């Protein structure tokens, strides 16, 4: 699972636009899926090899602009020949292609001559660990290209809507598809936030009942995940806001209305994250206060015990001296009298401490 704060950089001095595959191959083989749809058609094809994409590229190059949309989804980033072929076929900028492979990109949107490029970050949880992947998207007239690092993406609900023909996705253009994909990525935050909210409730109960080192570790782990989510959510808000406000022929006015809704979702995610961050910070303060209180309670008990035994030790010390002329040493009832006096002193101190509310 990729580290939440891992940052990948190109080798210093590398020429801009140089394509270099990521050092970590997160899938064994590159998978390509083509979804061609329109108001009255839906053709979905899973290609056996990336080479099978060539007929589709020739078909798109010869096609006239129409009502249909083609979505090419690629999973896996280690096939440089495929990426180069797509760049030539669609006229993609070399810097954008380089950003596809540099998987540590900050979420952003860039406009080129005839296409838009978006880099986003999608989060998922496997085996209790929070992981992330970079998803990049190209928007062209009638075509959307998406690149993912791993299988099991957030786009399946969008595919299902296209297959069923529900909503307006089959009647809208490529810009609406791009919006739907971005909105699906944003919506992936909400299940994660619900899980984090449940963990916060559990930790709050632990803080009240019996806080321990595992509780502190869980709090720091929670704060780290919140920071990672916030680092992605803030720039993704800028991405959606830019698409909504930017004047470009690739995004229709009808789609901007839906982008406003996606922007509201990102803002809601950020508000929840800020609330959870404050709760996590306050939980750390409560933990430290609770541990300090428990330590104070222990020290109070030890202090009371020591205070009770101070006069008893004093009495025992006096009668432990080996002076010859100590009249009490010859008394018949001297030993029980001293023990009784020591018991009385201890009980008197306990009564005094309880009366003062120290016990």
N, C-alpha and C positions, 0 to 999 in steps of 0.2 A: 504494500500500500504506500503510495507516494506521501512523503512528508508534507504537512499542510503549508509549511513555510519555505519549501524548497524552491530555489530560484535557478533557472537554467540560463546561461549566457553563451553566446557564440565565442569562439576562440578570439582573444584580442588580436586585432589587426586583420581579421577576415574581411574580405571585400563585401560591401552591402549586396544583398540578394543572393548570397551563396547558400545553396541548399545542403544542409547537413542533417542526416537522420538523427533522432534522439538516441542517446546512448542506451536507454532502457526500452526494450521491445515489450510492450504490455499485451500484445496479442501475437499468437503464433503466425497467422496468415492474415493478410489484408483482405477484408470483406467489402464488397461493393454491392449496393442495392439501388436500383433505379425505380422511381415511381413517377409514371407519366399519367397525368389525369387532366380532366376537363369536366364541363357540365354533364356530358353524356358518356364519358369513358374513364376507365381506371385500369391502368396496366402496370402491374408491379412485378419486377424481375429481380431475383437474386442471382448475381453473376458468379459463376464458378471460379473464375480467375479474373484478375484485373484486366487481362488482355481482351476479355469478352466485352469490355466497355467500348472498344474501337467502333463497332457498328453503330452504337448509340451516338457517339460523337459525330460520326459522318452524317447520321440522320438529323441531328440537331443543327449541324452546319448548313444543311440543304433546306431545312424547314423554314417556312415563312412565318413571321410573327402572327400569332393567333390567340385563341382563348385558352389553349392548353398550357400546362405548367409541367416542367420536368424537374424532379428533385433527385439529385445524385448524392447518396450518403456513403461515405467511405469510413470504415473502422480500421484503424492501424495507420501509422505514419512512417513506416520504414521503407516504403516503395517509392524511391525518388523518381524512377522512370515514369510511374503513373502520375505523380504530382507534376512533373515537367510536361507530360503530354496534356494534362488538363490545363496547365498554364498557357500552353501554345494554342490549344483549341478554343479557349474562351478569352484569351487576351488578358490574363490575370497579371497583375504587377508583381515583379520579382520580389519586392520587399514584403508584400502580403504573403507570398508563398513561403518566404523565409520565416515569417511570423507563425505560419501554420506549424512548422517544425520546432520552433523555439517555444516549448510548452510552458515556459514560466511567464508568459505575457500577462501584463495587467489588462483586465477587461477594457476593451476600447472599440471604437468604430472609426473607420477611415473611408473617405470617398475618393475614388479614382475616376478616370475618364468615363468609363462606361460600366462600372460596377462598384458595389459597396462591400467592404470587408468588416466583419465583426469578430472579435475574440471574446469569448465568455468563459466562465468557470462554473462547472457543475459539480455538486457535492453528492455523495452517497455514503451509506454506512454498510459495512460488511464485517460480520463477526465482532460487532461492538466498536470497531475502529472507524473513524471518520476519514474518508479519502476524497480526493478530488481529481478531476481531469479537465483539460482544456478542450473546449469545443469551438471551432472556428467555422464561420459561415460566410459564403459569398452570395451576394444578390445581384443577378443580372436580369435583363429583360427576358421573362419567361423561364428562367432557370435559377435554381437554388442549389448550391454545393455546400455540403456540411462534412467536416472532418472531425472524427472522434478518436480518442486514444484507446478506449476499451469497449467491449460489448455491454449490453444491458443498459441502454441509454434511456433518456427521459422522453424520447420522441415517439414511443409506441402509441400513446393516446392520440397523437396527431395522425399517425398512419391509420389508426382505426377509424377516425372521423372521415378521412379521405376514402377509405374502403366503403364505409356505409353511406357516404354522400350526405351526412348530416351537417347542419350548420351552413355557413356560406363559403367554406374553404374550397369546395369544388367549383364554385361560381366566381371566386375571386382570383386575383393574379398572384404572381410570385411574391410580391411584397406582403400580401396577407399570409402566405405560407411562412415567410421569414418572421413575421410577427408571431405566428402561432408557435414556431419553434423557440423563439426567445421567451415567450410567455411560459412555455413548458419548462424551460430551464429555471425561470424565476420561481415557478410554483413548486419546484423541487425543494426549495427552502422550507416550506411550511411543514411537511412531515418531520423534517429534522428539528425544527423549532418546537414542535409538539413533544418530540422525544426529549429534548433538552428541558422543556418545562416540567415534564414528569420527573426527570432526574433532579431538578432543583427542589421539587417538593420532597423527594426522598431524602436529599441532603439536609433540608431544613429540619425534618424529623430526627435525623441522626444527630444534628447539632444540639437539639433539645434533650434527647434521650441519653446518648453516650458517644460523644465525639472522641475520635482517636486519630492516629496517624493515617489510617486509610481514608478517613473523612477529609483530611487536609489534602491528600493526594488526589482524591476525586474532585475537590474544589479547584485545584490548580489545573487538572485535566479539562474540566469544564470551561474554565476561563480561557485556556489555550484554544479550544474549539471555537468559542465565541469570537475570539480575536481573528481566527482564520476565516470564519464566515463573514465577519464585518469587513475584512480586507477585500473580499470579493464583492460583497453587496454594494458598497459605496461606489466603486467605479461602474458596476453594472447599472446603477441608477443613472449615471452620466450617459451610458450607452443608449438606454431607452429614451432619455430626455433629448439626446442629440438626434436620434432617428425621428422623434416626434416634431422637433423644431426645424431641422435642417431642410432647406429648400433643394429638393432633388427630384428629378423626373421618375426615379425608380420607386419612390414611395408615393402612393396616391393619397389624396386628401381623405378618402373614406377609411383608409388604413390608419391614418393618424389618430382617428377617434379611438381605435382599439389600442394603439400605442399608449394613449393617455391612461387607459385602464391598466395596462402592464406597468406603467410608471407608478400608479397608485399601489400596485402589489409590491413593487420594490420598496416604496416608502414604508408600507406596512411592515415589511420584513425588517427594515432598518429600525423602526420604532420598537419592534419586539426584541431585536438584538440589543438595543440600548437598555431596555428594561431588564433583560436577563443579565447584562453586564453589571448593572447597578446591583442586582440581587446577588450576583456572584461575589462582587466586591464587599457587600454588606455581610455575606455569609463568612467571608474570611475574617472580617472584624468580629463577628459573633463567635467564630471558632476560637480566635485568640482570647477574647474576653471569657469564654467558657473555660478554656484551659487555665487561664489566670485565676478564675474564680475557684476552680477545683484545687489548684495549688494553694490558694489562700485558705481554703477549708482544711486541707491537710496540715498546713503550717499552723493553723489555729488549734487544731487538736493536739499537735505535738507541743505547741507552746503551753497549752493548758496542762498537759501531762507533766512537762518539765517544771511548770510553776508549782504544781502540787507536790512534786518530789523535792523541790528545793528546801522547804523547811524540814521535811522528813529526813533528808540527807544531813541537814544541819544538826538535828537532834542525834541521829545515829553517829555522826562524827564526834560530837561532844563525848558521848558515852563510849566511844571507841578509843579514847585517849587512855594511856596507861599510867596515869598519875596514882601515887600511893594513897593520897588522902582524898578520896571521892566517896562521901558518906552514902550516896545512893547505891553504890556497889554492894554494900553490906545489908541493904534492906531485903526482907523476905519477899515483899511484893513489888520490889523495884522494877523487875523485868516486865510483868504484866502492866504495871502502871505506865511505864514508858510506851509500851505498845498501844495501850489505850489512848494515851495522849496523842501519839502519832496518828491513830485512826481518827480521833476527834478533829485534829488539825486538817486532815485530808477531807473529811466530810464537810467541815466548815467552809473550806475553800470551794468545794463543789457547789454548796448551797449559794455562796456568794456569786460565783460565776453564772449560775442559772438565774439568779435574781437580776443580774445585770444584763441578761440576754445574750451572754457569750456562748451558751451551750444550747 
